[in-house]
Amino acid sequence: MSYFEDIDTNFIKNLTRTKYSRLEDVNFQTISNIPGNEITPFTEFYIAPFIFRTLSICINIPLAYIDLNNDALRELLCHFQKITVLTSKEIPFELRLENLEPKSKEMFSILLSKNKINPFVLDLYQYYGEHDSSGDFRYVKFVNESIEQVYEDLINPNHIKDFNEIWSRIKMMHSDTNYVYLNPNWLFSEQLKYSIALNFFSMACEEVYLCIDNTTSRIISLLLSNDK
């Protein structure tokens, strides 16, 4: 049995279609001098792409239901040198994080050397380096009806708890959408069915789709339903 079912691209487009919301009077506001430097499981999730992929990436976070003064968010902001808030008619709608702080990179690397980074975060981002999309892609649905929850006997229960909390925060930040997009650093193969992160999402979400580059077999994006 294959664990990956081919899905028509038009089906995905219709599934994720949203009402167009026109943005007016868009402005960019830079934030600086955020105190703190502790690396938590939540911040590991957002720092890891800068470590394993490229330091020049930009992470976009929707601000629909997030208070910029929230402690949980500010624990993340302190790790970036460039923080930009986008507003429409003076209402914040997106947060952009760029340029990881050198100290944060060093702290993450120390934790990594001591095997203290959450294994689900490592599973998502640690492998396979950079790649360019060919533009030729397809979608598959991950079907795991016959797969046991493989990670529970292999991973520290605290790691599972921490990643549950990470996912809960991500869902909250995307609570006005039906699907959450992630960009894992994966290659597509049958071995992917053993990914602890993919199995976690298959348990935590009603639907899990993968967008695959047909030329490179890289996973372009992970599409997760936000309704469970």
Secondary structure, DSSP 8 states (H G I E B T S, - for coil): --SEEEE-HHHHHHHT--------SEEEEEE---------HHHHHHHHHHHHT-TT--EEEE-TT--TT-HHHHHHHTTEEEEEEEEETTEEEEEEEEEE-HHHHHHHHHHHHTT-S-HHHHHHHSSS------S-EEEEEE--TT---TTTTTS-HHHHHHHHHHHHHHHHHTTTSSEEEE----B-SGGGGG-HHHHHHHHH-S-EEEEEETTT-BEEEEEEE---
